[in-house]
Amino acid sequence: MHEKVIAAIPQDTSDHVLEVVLIDDPGQGPRVELRTLAWGNGLGWYRQHTVTLDSASLQGLQRTLGQIQGHIRYRTPQRQSATVIPFPCVPPRSAAPADRASA
């Protein structure tokens, strides 16, 4: 059995990674494992979850991801409403009394 890590995709936090591994097993045939790894102080990286995909499951996953890719790519993120804090300002000064007298 031979394993090759294809990708290590960082997750939301720096102590989690999604690892994509290609496994070539003469007895069972090729397959892909999706592994969720976590970092433990004093322990290092360890597996939390593993999903094994045979070729049929992998093809189904690829089709599904292809279908949703367009929805994710073209979707504009919704902005959260911002709180506007008024900035204190000084009203513009009116013309000086001397200027008015000369007009």
N, C-alpha and C positions, 0 to 999 in steps of 0.2 A: 504494500500500500504506500502510495506517495501523495503527500500533501503539498499544495502550493498556495500561499496567501496571495490572493489577487488584489485585494484592497483592504485598507484599514480606514474606515470612515469615522471621523470624529463626531461625537454626539453633542447634545446641548451643554453638557458639563465636561470638563477636561478629564474626569476620572472614568469616562465610559467611551467605548469604541465599538463600532459594528465591523466585524471582520468577515470578509467574503473569502472562502477557501475552496479551491478545486481539489477534489480527492479522486485519485486514479487507483481503483481497487480492482485487480484482475478477477477476484471472486464475485464481486457485486456490480462491477461496471462503474463508470464515472458518475460522480454526483457533486453537488455543491452544498456546502454548509454555510449558514449565516449564523455567526456567533456573536452574542453580546458579551463583551468583556468589561470587567470593572477593575479598578485599581484599588488594592488594599495595602495600606502602609505596613511594611514589614513582610508583606506577602507577595507583592507584585501584581501583575495582570492575571486574572482568573476568569473562567467562563461562568456566566450566570445562566445563559440560555443558549440552546443550539437548535436550529431548525435545519433538517436535512431534506434536500430536494433532489429527487431523481430527475431524469431527463424530461419526463412528461410534466412533472410539477414545475420544473424550471421553465419550460415553454409556456405553460399557463401563466406563470408569474410575469414573464416577459411581455406577453400579450396584454395583461392587465395593466402593467406599469406603462406600456405604450399608450393605452387608452386614456389613462389619467394624466399623462405627461402634458398634454395640450391644455388641460384644465388648470394645472398648476402653473405652467409657463406664462399663460396670458392673463392670469388673474391678477388684478392690481391689489396690492395690500390695502386693507381698510385702515385709514388713519384714525387714531384715537382723537377725540376732541381735545383741543388744547385749552388750558386756562389762560386767559389774558389778564395780566396784572396791569392796571393803569399806571402809567408813569407820571409822577407829578410834574407839571410843566408850568412855567410862568407865562401868563397871557402876554401877547405882544404889547409893547409899550405904545401908547398913543403918541402922536406928534407932540413935541415939546411946546409949551405955551408960547415961547418966542416965535416958533415957526407959524403958529396959528395967527399971531398978531400981524405978521408981515403979509399974510395972504389976503 
